[in-house]
Amino acid sequence: MSEQQILYVEDNEDNVYMLKRRLERKGYQMHIAYTGEEGVEQASSIKPDLILMDLSLPGISGFEAIVQIRANGVEVPIIVLSAHAMDSYMDEAVAAGANDFDTKPVDLKRLVQKIESLI
């Protein structure tokens, strides 16, 4: 079986470095996009098995990126990762087309459980 591919859309390089390394050690192939626009483009071109999406991004927001990804016909699971744990953010993310929501800082064990349940 080939490695499962995850697209991580995140503009904070420290967050990218930490989570990318940790998930690669778990056997996932990681692709990185630093803006919402890059995330939308890579979601269609890479065809990942799952997308991890930050909400606060330069350019279009994570919410808008999710809407555009879904409008492009990409139906892979999307987990939103955000420092904002308010119910309104979770509700808006799900309304935009996300499958799940998790808070930062990321609990790796919990995130891997969510990833495994979706792919």
Biopython code that builds the backbone (N, CA, C, O; Angstrom):
import numpy as np
from Bio.PDB.StructureBuilder import StructureBuilder

atoms = [
    (1, "MET", "N", (0.840, -1.192, 0.000)),
    (1, "MET", "CA", (0.000, 0.000, 0.000)),
    (1, "MET", "C", (0.882, 1.251, 0.000)),
    (1, "MET", "O", (1.859, 1.326, 0.745)),
    (2, "SER", "N", (0.540, 2.214, -0.823)),
    (2, "SER", "CA", (1.342, 3.439, -0.872)),
    (2, "SER", "C", (1.017, 4.320, 0.337)),
    (2, "SER", "O", (-0.017, 4.168, 0.987)),
    (3, "GLU", "N", (1.944, 5.251, 0.615)),
    (3, "GLU", "CA", (1.736, 6.168, 1.727)),
    (3, "GLU", "C", (0.491, 7.009, 1.483)),
    (3, "GLU", "O", (0.220, 7.434, 0.360)),
    (4, "GLN", "N", (-0.246, 7.236, 2.538)),
    (4, "GLN", "CA", (-1.389, 8.128, 2.421)),
    (4, "GLN", "C", (-0.876, 9.561, 2.409)),
    (4, "GLN", "O", (0.009, 9.928, 3.182)),
    (5, "GLN", "N", (-1.447, 10.360, 1.519)),
    (5, "GLN", "CA", (-1.002, 11.728, 1.336)),
    (5, "GLN", "C", (-1.900, 12.706, 2.073)),
    (5, "GLN", "O", (-3.126, 12.633, 1.988)),
    (6, "ILE", "N", (-1.272, 13.621, 2.796)),
    (6, "ILE", "CA", (-2.001, 14.661, 3.519)),
    (6, "ILE", "C", (-1.511, 16.008, 3.014)),
    (6, "ILE", "O", (-0.308, 16.258, 2.939)),
    (7, "LEU", "N", (-2.453, 16.868, 2.670)),
    (7, "LEU", "CA", (-2.153, 18.249, 2.334)),
    (7, "LEU", "C", (-2.390, 19.086, 3.582)),
    (7, "LEU", "O", (-3.494, 19.089, 4.128)),
    (8, "TYR", "N", (-1.366, 19.794, 4.034)),
    (8, "TYR", "CA", (-1.446, 20.641, 5.229)),
    (8, "TYR", "C", (-1.386, 22.092, 4.777)),
    (8, "TYR", "O", (-0.367, 22.542, 4.254)),
    (9, "VAL", "N", (-2.482, 22.824, 4.979)),
    (9, "VAL", "CA", (-2.563, 24.226, 4.584)),
    (9, "VAL", "C", (-2.394, 25.065, 5.844)),
    (9, "VAL", "O", (-3.294, 25.142, 6.681)),
    (10, "GLU", "N", (-1.223, 25.693, 5.967)),
    (10, "GLU", "CA", (-0.839, 26.400, 7.197)),
    (10, "GLU", "C", (0.223, 27.428, 6.861)),
    (10, "GLU", "O", (1.182, 27.112, 6.157)),
    (11, "ASP", "N", (0.073, 28.656, 7.350)),
    (11, "ASP", "CA", (1.047, 29.704, 7.032)),
    (11, "ASP", "C", (2.141, 29.866, 8.078)),
    (11, "ASP", "O", (3.123, 30.565, 7.830)),
    (12, "ASN", "N", (1.997, 29.236, 9.243)),
    (12, "ASN", "CA", (3.004, 29.363, 10.300)),
    (12, "ASN", "C", (4.059, 28.277, 10.117)),
    (12, "ASN", "O", (3.775, 27.092, 10.286)),
    (13, "GLU", "N", (5.281, 28.688, 9.771)),
    (13, "GLU", "CA", (6.328, 27.711, 9.451)),
    (13, "GLU", "C", (6.697, 26.825, 10.639)),
    (13, "GLU", "O", (7.059, 25.665, 10.445)),
    (14, "ASP", "N", (6.614, 27.343, 11.858)),
    (14, "ASP", "CA", (6.896, 26.507, 13.038)),
    (14, "ASP", "C", (5.872, 25.388, 13.154)),
    (14, "ASP", "O", (6.227, 24.237, 13.408)),
    (15, "ASN", "N", (4.590, 25.731, 12.967)),
    (15, "ASN", "CA", (3.540, 24.709, 13.013)),
    (15, "ASN", "C", (3.739, 23.673, 11.918)),
    (15, "ASN", "O", (3.591, 22.472, 12.144)),
    (16, "VAL", "N", (4.080, 24.159, 10.718)),
    (16, "VAL", "CA", (4.311, 23.250, 9.590)),
    (16, "VAL", "C", (5.437, 22.280, 9.923)),
    (16, "VAL", "O", (5.280, 21.068, 9.776)),
    (17, "TYR", "N", (6.558, 22.805, 10.365)),
    (17, "TYR", "CA", (7.730, 21.984, 10.652)),
    (17, "TYR", "C", (7.408, 20.899, 11.683)),
    (17, "TYR", "O", (7.724, 19.725, 11.488)),
    (18, "MET", "N", (6.777, 21.310, 12.775)),
    (18, "MET", "CA", (6.497, 20.362, 13.864)),
    (18, "MET", "C", (5.531, 19.257, 13.426)),
    (18, "MET", "O", (5.813, 18.072, 13.605)),
    (19, "LEU", "N", (4.401, 19.649, 12.855)),
    (19, "LEU", "CA", (3.388, 18.661, 12.530)),
    (19, "LEU", "C", (3.811, 17.805, 11.333)),
    (19, "LEU", "O", (3.541, 16.605, 11.306)),
    (20, "LYS", "N", (4.466, 18.409, 10.353)),
    (20, "LYS", "CA", (4.942, 17.654, 9.186)),
    (20, "LYS", "C", (5.872, 16.534, 9.632)),
    (20, "LYS", "O", (5.701, 15.383, 9.231)),
    (21, "ARG", "N", (6.847, 16.868, 10.453)),
    (21, "ARG", "CA", (7.801, 15.866, 10.938)),
    (21, "ARG", "C", (7.100, 14.742, 11.703)),
    (21, "ARG", "O", (7.377, 13.560, 11.499)),
    (22, "ARG", "N", (6.193, 15.138, 12.580)),
    (22, "ARG", "CA", (5.525, 14.147, 13.424)),
    (22, "ARG", "C", (4.636, 13.214, 12.605)),
    (22, "ARG", "O", (4.589, 12.013, 12.872)),
    (23, "LEU", "N", (3.935, 13.753, 11.615)),
    (23, "LEU", "CA", (3.064, 12.905, 10.801)),
    (23, "LEU", "C", (3.863, 12.063, 9.808)),
    (23, "LEU", "O", (3.457, 10.948, 9.483)),
    (24, "GLU", "N", (4.995, 12.581, 9.321)),
    (24, "GLU", "CA", (5.849, 11.758, 8.455)),
    (24, "GLU", "C", (6.383, 10.556, 9.216)),
    (24, "GLU", "O", (6.510, 9.469, 8.652)),
    (25, "ARG", "N", (6.696, 10.743, 10.483)),
    (25, "ARG", "CA", (7.151, 9.606, 11.304)),
    (25, "ARG", "C", (6.057, 8.556, 11.481)),
    (25, "ARG", "O", (6.340, 7.382, 11.720)),
    (26, "LYS", "N", (4.811, 8.992, 11.361)),
    (26, "LYS", "CA", (3.674, 8.061, 11.446)),
    (26, "LYS", "C", (3.391, 7.397, 10.098)),
    (26, "LYS", "O", (2.494, 6.560, 9.995)),
    (27, "GLY", "N", (4.156, 7.767, 9.060)),
    (27, "GLY", "CA", (4.022, 7.109, 7.761)),
    (27, "GLY", "C", (3.225, 7.874, 6.724)),
    (27, "GLY", "O", (2.957, 7.334, 5.650)),
    (28, "TYR", "N", (2.839, 9.103, 7.000)),
    (28, "TYR", "CA", (2.081, 9.891, 6.032)),
    (28, "TYR", "C", (3.016, 10.694, 5.147)),
    (28, "TYR", "O", (4.048, 11.183, 5.606)),
    (29, "GLN", "N", (2.651, 10.830, 3.866)),
    (29, "GLN", "CA", (3.395, 11.702, 2.955)),
    (29, "GLN", "C", (2.750, 13.078, 3.028)),
    (29, "GLN", "O", (1.558, 13.223, 2.759)),
    (30, "MET", "N", (3.531, 14.082, 3.389)),
    (30, "MET", "CA", (2.994, 15.421, 3.628)),
    (30, "MET", "C", (3.290, 16.360, 2.461)),
    (30, "MET", "O", (4.391, 16.375, 1.911)),
    (31, "HIS", "N", (2.273, 17.142, 2.101)),
    (31, "HIS", "CA", (2.392, 18.226, 1.130)),
    (31, "HIS", "C", (1.978, 19.494, 1.874)),
    (31, "HIS", "O", (1.055, 19.469, 2.689)),
    (32, "ILE", "N", (2.662, 20.600, 1.589)),
    (32, "ILE", "CA", (2.426, 21.839, 2.320)),
    (32, "ILE", "C", (1.969, 22.940, 1.377)),
    (32, "ILE", "O", (2.517, 23.103, 0.287)),
    (33, "ALA", "N", (0.963, 23.693, 1.801)),
    (33, "ALA", "CA", (0.531, 24.916, 1.124)),
    (33, "ALA", "C", (0.509, 26.006, 2.190)),
    (33, "ALA", "O", (0.012, 25.796, 3.297)),
    (34, "TYR", "N", (1.053, 27.174, 1.844)),
    (34, "TYR", "CA", (1.170, 28.257, 2.826)),
    (34, "TYR", "C", (0.069, 29.311, 2.718)),
    (34, "TYR", "O", (-0.018, 30.195, 3.570)),
    (35, "THR", "N", (-0.771, 29.231, 1.690)),
    (35, "THR", "CA", (-1.890, 30.164, 1.545)),
    (35, "THR", "C", (-3.142, 29.375, 1.182)),
    (35, "THR", "O", (-3.070, 28.222, 0.757)),
    (36, "GLY", "N", (-4.284, 30.018, 1.357)),
    (36, "GLY", "CA", (-5.535, 29.379, 0.958)),
    (36, "GLY", "C", (-5.573, 29.070, -0.524)),
    (36, "GLY", "O", (-6.048, 28.011, -0.935)),
    (37, "GLU", "N", (-5.065, 30.013, -1.336)),
    (37, "GLU", "CA", (-5.055, 29.806, -2.783)),
    (37, "GLU", "C", (-4.208, 28.593, -3.164)),
    (37, "GLU", "O", (-4.614, 27.785, -3.999)),
    (38, "GLU", "N", (-3.018, 28.467, -2.545)),
    (38, "GLU", "CA", (-2.167, 27.297, -2.816)),
    (38, "GLU", "C", (-2.880, 26.014, -2.391)),
    (38, "GLU", "O", (-2.785, 24.989, -3.066)),
    (39, "GLY", "N", (-3.587, 26.080, -1.276)),
    (39, "GLY", "CA", (-4.315, 24.907, -0.801)),
    (39, "GLY", "C", (-5.380, 24.457, -1.782)),
    (39, "GLY", "O", (-5.531, 23.263, -2.040)),
    (40, "VAL", "N", (-6.122, 25.420, -2.333)),
    (40, "VAL", "CA", (-7.163, 25.102, -3.315)),
    (40, "VAL", "C", (-6.527, 24.454, -4.549)),
    (40, "VAL", "O", (-7.020, 23.445, -5.053)),
    (41, "GLU", "N", (-5.426, 25.045, -5.029)),
    (41, "GLU", "CA", (-4.745, 24.524, -6.212)),
    (41, "GLU", "C", (-4.207, 23.113, -5.970)),
    (41, "GLU", "O", (-4.408, 22.220, -6.793)),
    (42, "GLN", "N", (-3.516, 22.913, -4.829)),
    (42, "GLN", "CA", (-2.912, 21.606, -4.556)),
    (42, "GLN", "C", (-3.962, 20.536, -4.258)),
    (42, "GLN", "O", (-3.744, 19.360, -4.549)),
    (43, "ALA", "N", (-5.090, 20.928, -3.686)),
    (43, "ALA", "CA", (-6.142, 19.944, -3.415)),
    (43, "ALA", "C", (-6.593, 19.270, -4.709)),
    (43, "ALA", "O", (-6.893, 18.076, -4.718)),
    (44, "SER", "N", (-6.640, 20.033, -5.796)),
    (44, "SER", "CA", (-7.035, 19.473, -7.091)),
    (44, "SER", "C", (-5.886, 18.769, -7.805)),
    (44, "SER", "O", (-6.091, 17.737, -8.443)),
    (45, "SER", "N", (-4.666, 19.328, -7.699)),
    (45, "SER", "CA", (-3.550, 18.755, -8.460)),
    (45, "SER", "C", (-2.928, 17.530, -7.791)),
    (45, "SER", "O", (-2.548, 16.580, -8.474)),
    (46, "ILE", "N", (-2.822, 17.544, -6.480)),
    (46, "ILE", "CA", (-2.181, 16.435, -5.759)),
    (46, "ILE", "C", (-3.152, 15.287, -5.514)),
    (46, "ILE", "O", (-2.762, 14.120, -5.500)),
    (47, "LYS", "N", (-4.423, 15.636, -5.319)),
    (47, "LYS", "CA", (-5.454, 14.657, -4.950)),
    (47, "LYS", "C", (-5.062, 13.909, -3.666)),
    (47, "LYS", "O", (-4.908, 12.688, -3.676)),
    (48, "PRO", "N", (-4.904, 14.653, -2.561)),
    (48, "PRO", "CA", (-4.498, 14.017, -1.305)),
    (48, "PRO", "C", (-5.608, 13.129, -0.748)),
    (48, "PRO", "O", (-6.755, 13.193, -1.189)),
    (49, "ASP", "N", (-5.246, 12.309, 0.220)),
    (49, "ASP", "CA", (-6.226, 11.463, 0.890)),
    (49, "ASP", "C", (-6.973, 12.225, 1.981)),
    (49, "ASP", "O", (-8.066, 11.831, 2.386)),
    (50, "LEU", "N", (-6.368, 13.329, 2.458)),
    (50, "LEU", "CA", (-6.951, 14.130, 3.531)),
    (50, "LEU", "C", (-6.304, 15.509, 3.511)),
    (50, "LEU", "O", (-5.153, 15.656, 3.099)),
    (51, "ILE", "N", (-7.050, 16.522, 3.959)),
    (51, "ILE", "CA", (-6.538, 17.886, 4.045)),
    (51, "ILE", "C", (-6.641, 18.364, 5.483)),
    (51, "ILE", "O", (-7.683, 18.218, 6.122)),
    (52, "LEU", "N", (-5.555, 18.934, 5.988)),
    (52, "LEU", "CA", (-5.554, 19.641, 7.269)),
    (52, "LEU", "C", (-5.541, 21.127, 6.929)),
    (52, "LEU", "O", (-4.669, 21.582, 6.190)),
    (53, "MET", "N", (-6.491, 21.883, 7.456)),
    (53, "MET", "CA", (-6.666, 23.274, 7.043)),
    (53, "MET", "C", (-6.674, 24.222, 8.236)),
    (53, "MET", "O", (-7.483, 24.085, 9.154)),
    (54, "ASP", "N", (-5.749, 25.194, 8.205)),
    (54, "ASP", "CA", (-5.796, 26.302, 9.154)),
    (54, "ASP", "C", (-6.878, 27.259, 8.679)),
    (54, "ASP", "O", (-7.234, 27.252, 7.501)),
    (55, "LEU", "N", (-7.408, 28.084, 9.579)),
    (55, "LEU", "CA", (-8.436, 29.045, 9.184)),
    (55, "LEU", "C", (-7.864, 30.422, 8.890)),
    (55, "LEU", "O", (-8.332, 31.106, 7.980)),
    (56, "SER", "N", (-6.857, 30.834, 9.650)),
    (56, "SER", "CA", (-6.268, 32.163, 9.487)),
    (56, "SER", "C", (-5.084, 32.077, 8.530)),
    (56, "SER", "O", (-3.976, 31.709, 8.918)),
    (57, "LEU", "N", (-5.343, 32.424, 7.278)),
    (57, "LEU", "CA", (-4.328, 32.305, 6.225)),
    (57, "LEU", "C", (-4.201, 33.632, 5.478)),
    (57, "LEU", "O", (-5.153, 34.411, 5.433)),
    (58, "PRO", "N", (-3.037, 33.891, 4.894)),
    (58, "PRO", "CA", (-2.933, 35.067, 4.030)),
    (58, "PRO", "C", (-3.760, 34.836, 2.765)),
    (58, "PRO", "O", (-3.904, 33.701, 2.309)),
    (59, "GLY", "N", (-4.296, 35.909, 2.206)),
    (59, "GLY", "CA", (-5.164, 35.756, 1.036)),
    (59, "GLY", "C", (-6.532, 35.294, 1.497)),
    (59, "GLY", "O", (-7.097, 35.844, 2.442)),
    (60, "ILE", "N", (-7.056, 34.291, 0.832)),
    (60, "ILE", "CA", (-8.375, 33.799, 1.224)),
    (60, "ILE", "C", (-8.268, 33.007, 2.530)),
    (60, "ILE", "O", (-7.244, 32.381, 2.803)),
    (61, "SER", "N", (-9.319, 33.041, 3.320)),
    (61, "SER", "CA", (-9.325, 32.337, 4.604)),
    (61, "SER", "C", (-9.463, 30.835, 4.388)),
    (61, "SER", "O", (-9.779, 30.371, 3.293)),
    (62, "GLY", "N", (-9.221, 30.093, 5.456)),
    (62, "GLY", "CA", (-9.432, 28.651, 5.405)),
    (62, "GLY", "C", (-10.875, 28.296, 5.102)),
    (62, "GLY", "O", (-11.146, 27.321, 4.401)),
    (63, "PHE", "N", (-11.820, 29.099, 5.639)),
    (63, "PHE", "CA", (-13.243, 28.861, 5.348)),
    (63, "PHE", "C", (-13.485, 28.938, 3.840)),
    (63, "PHE", "O", (-14.086, 28.038, 3.254)),
    (64, "GLU", "N", (-13.007, 30.031, 3.211)),
    (64, "GLU", "CA", (-13.207, 30.232, 1.779)),
    (64, "GLU", "C", (-12.464, 29.166, 0.973)),
    (64, "GLU", "O", (-12.972, 28.702, -0.047)),
    (65, "ALA", "N", (-11.280, 28.778, 1.413)),
    (65, "ALA", "CA", (-10.537, 27.725, 0.717)),
    (65, "ALA", "C", (-11.333, 26.418, 0.716)),
    (65, "ALA", "O", (-11.388, 25.722, -0.298)),
    (66, "ILE", "N", (-11.944, 26.091, 1.844)),
    (66, "ILE", "CA", (-12.756, 24.864, 1.922)),
    (66, "ILE", "C", (-13.914, 24.935, 0.935)),
    (66, "ILE", "O", (-14.180, 23.972, 0.216)),
    (67, "VAL", "N", (-14.602, 26.072, 0.900)),
    (67, "VAL", "CA", (-15.725, 26.250, -0.023)),
    (67, "VAL", "C", (-15.256, 26.042, -1.462)),
    (67, "VAL", "O", (-15.919, 25.353, -2.238)),
    (68, "GLN", "N", (-14.110, 26.639, -1.822)),
    (68, "GLN", "CA", (-13.598, 26.505, -3.187)),
    (68, "GLN", "C", (-13.151, 25.077, -3.493)),
    (68, "GLN", "O", (-13.372, 24.578, -4.597)),
    (69, "ILE", "N", (-12.526, 24.422, -2.520)),
    (69, "ILE", "CA", (-12.109, 23.026, -2.708)),
    (69, "ILE", "C", (-13.326, 22.155, -2.993)),
    (69, "ILE", "O", (-13.305, 21.332, -3.909)),
    (70, "ARG", "N", (-14.379, 22.333, -2.214)),
    (70, "ARG", "CA", (-15.604, 21.553, -2.432)),
    (70, "ARG", "C", (-16.255, 21.908, -3.765)),
    (70, "ARG", "O", (-16.766, 21.029, -4.459)),
    (71, "ALA", "N", (-16.239, 23.199, -4.129)),
    (71, "ALA", "CA", (-16.814, 23.627, -5.414)),
    (71, "ALA", "C", (-16.060, 23.020, -6.593)),
    (71, "ALA", "O", (-16.638, 22.820, -7.661)),
    (72, "ASN", "N", (-14.781, 22.729, -6.405)),
    (72, "ASN", "CA", (-13.966, 22.092, -7.450)),
    (72, "ASN", "C", (-14.181, 20.585, -7.511)),
    (72, "ASN", "O", (-13.555, 19.904, -8.323)),
    (73, "GLY", "N", (-15.051, 20.063, -6.668)),
    (73, "GLY", "CA", (-15.368, 18.642, -6.710)),
    (73, "GLY", "C", (-14.451, 17.755, -5.898)),
    (73, "GLY", "O", (-14.522, 16.531, -6.009)),
    (74, "VAL", "N", (-13.587, 18.347, -5.077)),
    (74, "VAL", "CA", (-12.678, 17.562, -4.242)),
    (74, "VAL", "C", (-13.448, 17.147, -2.985)),
    (74, "VAL", "O", (-13.863, 17.993, -2.194)),
    (75, "GLU", "N", (-13.630, 15.853, -2.814)),
    (75, "GLU", "CA", (-14.460, 15.345, -1.720)),
    (75, "GLU", "C", (-13.674, 14.658, -0.607)),
    (75, "GLU", "O", (-14.266, 13.982, 0.234)),
    (76, "VAL", "N", (-12.347, 14.820, -0.586)),
    (76, "VAL", "CA", (-11.554, 14.173, 0.463)),
    (76, "VAL", "C", (-11.889, 14.804, 1.815)),
    (76, "VAL", "O", (-12.331, 15.951, 1.871)),
    (77, "PRO", "N", (-11.679, 14.060, 2.903)),
    (77, "PRO", "CA", (-11.954, 14.622, 4.228)),
    (77, "PRO", "C", (-11.069, 15.837, 4.527)),
    (77, "PRO", "O", (-9.898, 15.876, 4.150)),
    (78, "ILE", "N", (-11.645, 16.815, 5.205)),
    (78, "ILE", "CA", (-10.924, 18.008, 5.634)),
    (78, "ILE", "C", (-11.078, 18.145, 7.145)),
    (78, "ILE", "O", (-12.190, 18.160, 7.673)),
    (79, "ILE", "N", (-9.944, 18.246, 7.826)),
    (79, "ILE", "CA", (-9.934, 18.533, 9.263)),
    (79, "ILE", "C", (-9.399, 19.946, 9.442)),
    (79, "ILE", "O", (-8.289, 20.256, 9.007)),
    (80, "VAL", "N", (-10.182, 20.797, 10.079)),
    (80, "VAL", "CA", (-9.752, 22.156, 10.373)),
    (80, "VAL", "C", (-8.941, 22.138, 11.661)),
    (80, "VAL", "O", (-9.345, 21.534, 12.655)),
    (81, "LEU", "N", (-7.790, 22.810, 11.632)),
    (81, "LEU", "CA", (-6.962, 22.982, 12.825)),
    (81, "LEU", "C", (-6.938, 24.468, 13.138)),
    (81, "LEU", "O", (-6.513, 25.272, 12.309)),
    (82, "SER", "N", (-7.391, 24.839, 14.335)),
    (82, "SER", "CA", (-7.465, 26.258, 14.657)),
    (82, "SER", "C", (-7.219, 26.498, 16.129)),
    (82, "SER", "O", (-7.568, 25.678, 16.979)),
    (83, "ALA", "N", (-6.613, 27.636, 16.417)),
    (83, "ALA", "CA", (-6.443, 28.061, 17.806)),
    (83, "ALA", "C", (-7.760, 28.592, 18.363)),
    (83, "ALA", "O", (-7.895, 28.776, 19.572)),
    (84, "HIS", "N", (-8.729, 28.839, 17.487)),
    (84, "HIS", "CA", (-10.042, 29.352, 17.893)),
    (84, "HIS", "C", (-10.977, 28.174, 18.154)),
    (84, "HIS", "O", (-11.413, 27.503, 17.219)),
    (85, "ALA", "N", (-11.279, 27.929, 19.409)),
    (85, "ALA", "CA", (-12.081, 26.753, 19.765)),
    (85, "ALA", "C", (-13.562, 27.081, 19.963)),
    (85, "ALA", "O", (-14.313, 26.257, 20.484)),
    (86, "MET", "N", (-13.981, 28.263, 19.556)),
    (86, "MET", "CA", (-15.378, 28.655, 19.750)),
    (86, "MET", "C", (-16.304, 27.828, 18.864)),
    (86, "MET", "O", (-15.948, 27.457, 17.745)),
    (87, "ASP", "N", (-17.502, 27.546, 19.384)),
    (87, "ASP", "CA", (-18.476, 26.766, 18.626)),
    (87, "ASP", "C", (-18.798, 27.402, 17.282)),
    (87, "ASP", "O", (-19.042, 26.692, 16.306)),
    (88, "SER", "N", (-18.803, 28.740, 17.218)),
    (88, "SER", "CA", (-19.145, 29.409, 15.957)),
    (88, "SER", "C", (-18.123, 29.079, 14.869)),
    (88, "SER", "O", (-18.493, 28.920, 13.705)),
    (89, "TYR", "N", (-16.844, 28.973, 15.233)),
    (89, "TYR", "CA", (-15.820, 28.597, 14.255)),
    (89, "TYR", "C", (-16.030, 27.160, 13.796)),
    (89, "TYR", "O", (-15.919, 26.864, 12.606)),
    (90, "MET", "N", (-16.330, 26.274, 14.726)),
    (90, "MET", "CA", (-16.568, 24.873, 14.371)),
    (90, "MET", "C", (-17.773, 24.759, 13.450)),
    (90, "MET", "O", (-17.734, 24.053, 12.443)),
    (91, "ASP", "N", (-18.843, 25.462, 13.805)),
    (91, "ASP", "CA", (-20.062, 25.412, 12.986)),
    (91, "ASP", "C", (-19.811, 25.961, 11.588)),
    (91, "ASP", "O", (-20.266, 25.384, 10.601)),
    (92, "GLU", "N", (-19.085, 27.081, 11.501)),
    (92, "GLU", "CA", (-18.803, 27.679, 10.199)),
    (92, "GLU", "C", (-17.912, 26.767, 9.354)),
    (92, "GLU", "O", (-18.095, 26.664, 8.141)),
    (93, "ALA", "N", (-16.956, 26.112, 9.994)),
    (93, "ALA", "CA", (-16.067, 25.198, 9.269)),
    (93, "ALA", "C", (-16.855, 24.023, 8.691)),
    (93, "ALA", "O", (-16.653, 23.645, 7.537)),
    (94, "VAL", "N", (-17.737, 23.456, 9.480)),
    (94, "VAL", "CA", (-18.555, 22.334, 9.011)),
    (94, "VAL", "C", (-19.503, 22.809, 7.902)),
    (94, "VAL", "O", (-19.700, 22.108, 6.909)),
    (95, "ALA", "N", (-20.088, 24.000, 8.074)),
    (95, "ALA", "CA", (-20.979, 24.546, 7.043)),
    (95, "ALA", "C", (-20.229, 24.777, 5.727)),
    (95, "ALA", "O", (-20.809, 24.637, 4.650)),
    (96, "ALA", "N", (-18.943, 25.129, 5.811)),
    (96, "ALA", "CA", (-18.130, 25.356, 4.610)),
    (96, "ALA", "C", (-17.794, 24.046, 3.908)),
    (96, "ALA", "O", (-17.499, 24.040, 2.713)),
    (97, "GLY", "N", (-17.837, 22.930, 4.646)),
    (97, "GLY", "CA", (-17.547, 21.634, 4.036)),
    (97, "GLY", "C", (-16.510, 20.803, 4.754)),
    (97, "GLY", "O", (-16.110, 19.752, 4.252)),
    (98, "ALA", "N", (-16.058, 21.253, 5.936)),
    (98, "ALA", "CA", (-15.080, 20.467, 6.703)),
    (98, "ALA", "C", (-15.762, 19.257, 7.327)),
    (98, "ALA", "O", (-16.959, 19.277, 7.610)),
    (99, "ASN", "N", (-14.979, 18.203, 7.536)),
    (99, "ASN", "CA", (-15.496, 16.989, 8.165)),
    (99, "ASN", "C", (-15.278, 16.948, 9.666)),
    (99, "ASN", "O", (-16.029, 16.296, 10.391)),
    (100, "ASP", "N", (-14.243, 17.650, 10.136)),
    (100, "ASP", "CA", (-13.917, 17.619, 11.562)),
    (100, "ASP", "C", (-13.141, 18.880, 11.910)),
    (100, "ASP", "O", (-12.725, 19.636, 11.033)),
    (101, "PHE", "N", (-12.957, 19.088, 13.201)),
    (101, "PHE", "CA", (-12.329, 20.302, 13.718)),
    (101, "PHE", "C", (-11.474, 19.897, 14.905)),
    (101, "PHE", "O", (-11.902, 19.098, 15.738)),
    (102, "ASP", "N", (-10.267, 20.444, 14.988)),
    (102, "ASP", "CA", (-9.414, 20.188, 16.142)),
    (102, "ASP", "C", (-8.708, 21.488, 16.509)),
    (102, "ASP", "O", (-8.508, 22.363, 15.666)),
    (103, "THR", "N", (-8.343, 21.596, 17.762)),
    (103, "THR", "CA", (-7.736, 22.838, 18.244)),
    (103, "THR", "C", (-6.217, 22.737, 18.280)),
    (103, "THR", "O", (-5.639, 21.654, 18.378)),
    (104, "LYS", "N", (-5.598, 23.905, 18.198)),
    (104, "LYS", "CA", (-4.155, 24.034, 18.390)),
    (104, "LYS", "C", (-3.926, 24.512, 19.812)),
    (104, "LYS", "O", (-4.765, 25.239, 20.342)),
    (105, "PRO", "N", (-2.842, 24.142, 20.445)),
    (105, "PRO", "CA", (-1.822, 23.243, 19.900)),
    (105, "PRO", "C", (-2.382, 21.840, 19.696)),
    (105, "PRO", "O", (-3.255, 21.381, 20.432)),
    (106, "VAL", "N", (-1.859, 21.183, 18.688)),
    (106, "VAL", "CA", (-2.372, 19.879, 18.272)),
    (106, "VAL", "C", (-1.927, 18.795, 19.236)),
    (106, "VAL", "O", (-0.757, 18.711, 19.611)),
    (107, "ASP", "N", (-2.889, 17.966, 19.630)),
    (107, "ASP", "CA", (-2.597, 16.740, 20.370)),
    (107, "ASP", "C", (-2.422, 15.652, 19.310)),
    (107, "ASP", "O", (-3.403, 15.224, 18.701)),
    (108, "LEU", "N", (-1.191, 15.201, 19.084)),
    (108, "LEU", "CA", (-0.891, 14.298, 17.975)),
    (108, "LEU", "C", (-1.708, 13.009, 18.048)),
    (108, "LEU", "O", (-2.235, 12.560, 17.030)),
    (109, "LYS", "N", (-1.820, 12.418, 19.214)),
    (109, "LYS", "CA", (-2.558, 11.159, 19.345)),
    (109, "LYS", "C", (-4.017, 11.350, 18.923)),
    (109, "LYS", "O", (-4.568, 10.534, 18.184)),
    (110, "ARG", "N", (-4.630, 12.424, 19.393)),
    (110, "ARG", "CA", (-6.033, 12.692, 19.044)),
    (110, "ARG", "C", (-6.167, 12.976, 17.548)),
    (110, "ARG", "O", (-7.103, 12.500, 16.906)),
    (111, "LEU", "N", (-5.223, 13.757, 16.991)),
    (111, "LEU", "CA", (-5.291, 14.079, 15.561)),
    (111, "LEU", "C", (-5.128, 12.826, 14.712)),
    (111, "LEU", "O", (-5.869, 12.639, 13.747)),
    (112, "VAL", "N", (-4.183, 11.973, 15.047)),
    (112, "VAL", "CA", (-3.985, 10.738, 14.277)),
    (112, "VAL", "C", (-5.238, 9.869, 14.346)),
    (112, "VAL", "O", (-5.606, 9.247, 13.349)),
    (113, "GLN", "N", (-5.897, 9.812, 15.494)),
    (113, "GLN", "CA", (-7.150, 9.062, 15.600)),
    (113, "GLN", "C", (-8.202, 9.628, 14.648)),
    (113, "GLN", "O", (-8.925, 8.876, 13.994)),
    (114, "LYS", "N", (-8.284, 10.953, 14.574)),
    (114, "LYS", "CA", (-9.243, 11.581, 13.667)),
    (114, "LYS", "C", (-8.884, 11.285, 12.209)),
    (114, "LYS", "O", (-9.756, 10.962, 11.402)),
    (115, "ILE", "N", (-7.597, 11.397, 11.880)),
    (115, "ILE", "CA", (-7.149, 11.108, 10.512)),
    (115, "ILE", "C", (-7.500, 9.666, 10.149)),
    (115, "ILE", "O", (-8.070, 9.411, 9.088)),
    (116, "GLU", "N", (-7.163, 8.732, 11.024)),
    (116, "GLU", "CA", (-7.413, 7.311, 10.744)),
    (116, "GLU", "C", (-8.902, 7.003, 10.619)),
    (116, "GLU", "O", (-9.285, 6.102, 9.873)),
    (117, "SER", "N", (-9.739, 7.737, 11.336)),
    (117, "SER", "CA", (-11.176, 7.491, 11.241)),
    (117, "SER", "C", (-11.768, 8.015, 9.929)),
    (117, "SER", "O", (-12.848, 7.592, 9.518)),
    (118, "LEU", "N", (-11.057, 8.936, 9.278)),
    (118, "LEU", "CA", (-11.583, 9.559, 8.061)),
    (118, "LEU", "C", (-10.992, 9.003, 6.770)),
    (118, "LEU", "O", (-11.606, 9.125, 5.710)),
    (119, "ILE", "N", (-9.792, 8.385, 6.845)),
    (119, "ILE", "CA", (-9.206, 7.847, 5.598)),
    (119, "ILE", "C", (-8.907, 6.364, 5.711)),
    (119, "ILE", "O", (-8.414, 5.759, 4.759)),
]
sb = StructureBuilder()
sb.init_structure("model")
sb.init_model(0)
sb.init_chain("A")
sb.init_seg("    ")
for serial, (resi, resn, name, xyz) in enumerate(atoms, 1):
    if name == "N":
        sb.init_residue(resn, " ", resi, " ")
    sb.init_atom(name, np.array(xyz, "f"), 0.0, 1.0, " ", f" {name:<3s}", serial, name[0])
structure = sb.get_structure()
